[in-house]
Amino acid sequence: QVQPVESGGGLVQPGGSLRLSCTAPGDSLWRCGVLWYRQRVGKEREWVSSIGTDGTTVYADSVKGRFTISTDKTRGTVWLQMNSLKFDDTAMYLCTSCGYWGQGTQVTVSS
């Protein structure tokens, strides 16, 4: 198992979009599924979305209808498409698979 790597974060205005990626070599992401979490300053780590080994997707109520999780097995990547971003979405976003965590990618929503 290899530690996943996140990327795609950045600074975006409210209402904007970002696409995060979670990448790992081989089939490591597919054997266990992938979960996205976020860590806001001063708050507990919060689960955001998951994709199971069968492709089933689940979302937290706070992001449902705005975020979409998907896979690209040819690239060994799980995407998190984030639309209609709000100030409250500002956080470090981390992915995890099979108990291994990435370092995270920072998303900042600011005008």
C-alpha positions as CSV (number, residue, x, y, z in Angstrom):
1,Q,0.0,0.0,0.0
2,V,1.2,3.5,-0.9
3,Q,0.4,6.8,0.7
4,P,-2.1,8.7,-1.6
5,V,-1.2,12.2,-2.8
6,E,-3.8,15.0,-3.1
7,S,-3.6,18.0,-5.4
8,G,-5.8,20.6,-7.0
9,G,-6.4,22.9,-4.0
10,G,-6.1,26.7,-4.2
11,L,-7.8,30.0,-3.7
12,V,-11.3,30.5,-5.2
13,Q,-14.1,33.0,-4.9
14,P,-17.5,32.0,-3.4
15,G,-19.5,30.2,-6.1
16,G,-16.4,29.0,-7.8
17,S,-15.2,25.5,-8.5
18,L,-12.2,23.3,-7.9
19,R,-11.3,19.7,-8.7
20,L,-9.2,17.8,-6.3
21,S,-7.4,14.7,-7.1
22,C,-6.3,11.7,-5.0
23,T,-3.7,9.6,-6.7
24,A,-1.8,6.4,-5.9
25,P,0.0,3.9,-8.0
26,G,-1.3,0.6,-9.1
27,D,-4.7,-0.6,-7.8
28,S,-4.2,0.6,-4.2
29,L,-7.2,3.0,-4.3
30,W,-9.6,0.4,-5.7
31,R,-9.0,-2.3,-3.2
32,C,-10.4,-0.4,-0.3
33,G,-12.3,2.6,-1.8
34,V,-11.5,6.2,-1.0
35,L,-12.8,8.7,1.5
36,W,-12.3,12.4,1.4
37,Y,-12.2,14.4,4.7
38,R,-11.6,18.0,5.5
39,Q,-10.0,19.7,8.4
40,R,-11.0,23.3,9.2
41,V,-9.0,25.4,11.6
42,G,-10.1,24.8,15.1
43,K,-12.6,22.0,14.2
44,E,-12.7,18.3,14.2
45,R,-11.8,16.4,11.0
46,E,-15.0,16.0,9.0
47,W,-15.9,13.3,6.5
48,V,-16.9,14.7,3.1
49,S,-17.5,11.9,0.6
50,S,-16.7,8.3,-0.2
51,I,-16.5,6.0,-3.1
52,G,-16.7,2.3,-2.4
53,T,-15.0,-0.6,-4.2
54,D,-18.3,-1.1,-6.1
55,G,-18.4,2.5,-7.2
56,T,-21.1,3.5,-4.7
57,T,-20.8,7.2,-3.7
58,V,-21.9,8.9,-0.5
59,Y,-21.8,12.5,0.5
60,A,-22.1,14.5,3.7
61,D,-25.2,16.6,3.8
62,S,-23.1,19.8,3.8
63,V,-21.8,19.1,0.3
64,K,-24.5,17.0,-1.3
65,G,-25.6,18.4,-4.6
66,R,-22.4,20.5,-4.9
67,F,-19.5,18.0,-4.7
68,T,-19.1,14.9,-6.9
69,I,-16.6,12.1,-6.3
70,S,-15.5,10.0,-9.3
71,T,-12.7,7.7,-10.4
72,D,-10.3,7.5,-13.3
73,K,-8.7,4.1,-13.1
74,T,-6.5,4.7,-16.1
75,R,-4.8,7.4,-14.1
76,G,-5.0,5.8,-10.7
77,T,-7.0,8.8,-9.5
78,V,-10.1,9.7,-7.5
79,W,-11.5,13.1,-8.2
80,L,-13.5,15.4,-6.0
81,Q,-15.3,18.0,-8.1
82,M,-16.4,20.9,-5.9
83,N,-18.9,23.4,-7.3
84,S,-20.7,26.3,-5.7
85,L,-18.0,26.7,-3.1
86,K,-18.8,28.5,0.1
87,F,-16.7,30.2,2.7
88,D,-17.4,27.3,5.0
89,D,-15.7,24.9,2.5
90,T,-12.3,26.4,3.4
91,A,-10.2,23.6,4.8
92,M,-7.4,21.2,4.2
93,Y,-8.8,18.3,2.2
94,L,-7.3,14.9,2.7
95,C,-8.0,11.5,1.1
96,T,-7.6,8.1,2.7
97,S,-7.6,4.6,1.4
98,C,-6.9,1.3,3.3
99,G,-5.9,3.3,6.3
100,Y,-3.3,5.4,4.6
101,W,-3.6,9.2,4.5
102,G,-2.3,11.8,2.2
103,Q,-0.7,15.1,3.2
104,G,-3.7,17.1,2.1
105,T,-4.4,20.0,-0.2
106,Q,-5.6,23.4,1.0
107,V,-8.8,24.9,-0.3
108,T,-9.5,28.5,0.5
109,V,-12.7,30.2,-0.5
110,S,-12.4,33.9,-0.2
111,S,-13.6,37.1,-1.9
